[in-house]
Amino acid sequence: MRLRVFGRTGMQVSVLGFGCGAVGGLMVRGDHADQERTVARALAAGVNYFDTAVQYGDGESEKNLGRILQKLRPANAVVGTKIRIPPGDYGRIGKAVATSLEGSLARLRLERVDIFHLHNPITEKEGGAALSAGQVLGEVVPAFERLRQQGKVRFVGITAIGDTSALQEVIDARAFDSAQVVYNLLNPSAGEDLPENFPAQDYGRLFDHTQAAGVGVVGIRVLAGGALSGSAERHPVASPPPEPIGSATSYDGDVERARRLTALVKEGFAGSLAEAATRFPLSHPAMGTILVGIATPEQFDDALAAVEKGPLPQAALQRLAALRQAFAGEAR
């Protein structure tokens, strides 16, 4: 398994991370034996980054990961978890952050986590579940820093969803070590310029900002919640189709556009659309590790096989750019 240095942290993380989310569902609703077998398989293959959150199954993902890691006791596992601060706690952010982390540590059976991510959208102005860039820098950052000083977290990060300008502002402030960034075949705008009138959120070459700030990148929505399998079919332990992030306004819209990229398979650049989607983000040097949601041990094996083939070749990236050009001007 190839490792990459994760931003300015000095950590080396496996290019394939282990996503413990609810979309794939294995670590939330899967069979315990399948969970343990798949984590053990990942560790044996060199995967060292495990990404979870209290929101995944209301703590079930953290509990299951904690149970398995305590049993297997890997020497080099890097564990990241998250907090989504509810609007009712915006008046006491520091306390909410500390309380959430204590619960996560208990479920994970750890004394500290390697990365603690803010999971709220970040926008110009506070509203609903979103925090403003000002709140993040003025209130969340000090709360996170207190936890770091207490030895309960090594590094801190954000999930980079929300308003592009607010995300750039927060990353440019260099207060965070990690950013979870949407980057996939349907929306590569974190790494390159989009065609004019492209039907997706423009993340404004966010990787330019992460690289300048020394922020490590976790690639998320690599399969667009499953849409980049090209199939609308869901495994029984997977979540219902999730809302798209940064791409079409509906999951069906993402599936439809994904199917228009199957020329990559027909022309021999990849064995499947899911393989192409898994290999695509590895082609950008800003990427540290990618997360692929999994429902079964076999899906992990598929992701591992794809990553072992390495990034897509330049000819595939050029073909992909030509295929995506056809999306320009369409309704999002």
Secondary structure as GFF3:
##gff-version 3
##sequence-region A 1 332
A	DSSP	beta_strand	3	5	.	.	.	ID=ss1
A	DSSP	three_ten_helix	7	9	.	.	.	ID=ss2
A	DSSP	beta_strand	12	14	.	.	.	ID=ss3
A	DSSP	beta_strand	18	19	.	.	.	ID=ss4
A	DSSP	alpha_helix	26	29	.	.	.	ID=ss5
A	DSSP	alpha_helix	32	45	.	.	.	ID=ss6
A	DSSP	beta_strand	49	51	.	.	.	ID=ss7
A	DSSP	alpha_helix	60	72	.	.	.	ID=ss8
A	DSSP	beta_strand	78	83	.	.	.	ID=ss9
A	DSSP	three_ten_helix	87	92	.	.	.	ID=ss10
A	DSSP	alpha_helix	93	108	.	.	.	ID=ss11
A	DSSP	beta_strand	113	118	.	.	.	ID=ss12
A	DSSP	beta_strand	122	123	.	.	.	ID=ss13
A	DSSP	beta_strand	131	132	.	.	.	ID=ss14
A	DSSP	alpha_helix	133	135	.	.	.	ID=ss15
A	DSSP	pi_helix	136	140	.	.	.	ID=ss16
A	DSSP	alpha_helix	141	149	.	.	.	ID=ss17
A	DSSP	beta_strand	153	159	.	.	.	ID=ss18
A	DSSP	alpha_helix	164	172	.	.	.	ID=ss19
A	DSSP	beta_strand	178	182	.	.	.	ID=ss20
A	DSSP	alpha_helix	206	213	.	.	.	ID=ss21
A	DSSP	beta_strand	216	220	.	.	.	ID=ss22
A	DSSP	three_ten_helix	224	229	.	.	.	ID=ss23
A	DSSP	alpha_helix	251	259	.	.	.	ID=ss24
A	DSSP	alpha_helix	263	266	.	.	.	ID=ss25
A	DSSP	alpha_helix	273	279	.	.	.	ID=ss26
A	DSSP	three_ten_helix	280	283	.	.	.	ID=ss27
A	DSSP	beta_strand	287	290	.	.	.	ID=ss28
A	DSSP	alpha_helix	297	308	.	.	.	ID=ss29
A	DSSP	alpha_helix	314	325	.	.	.	ID=ss30
###
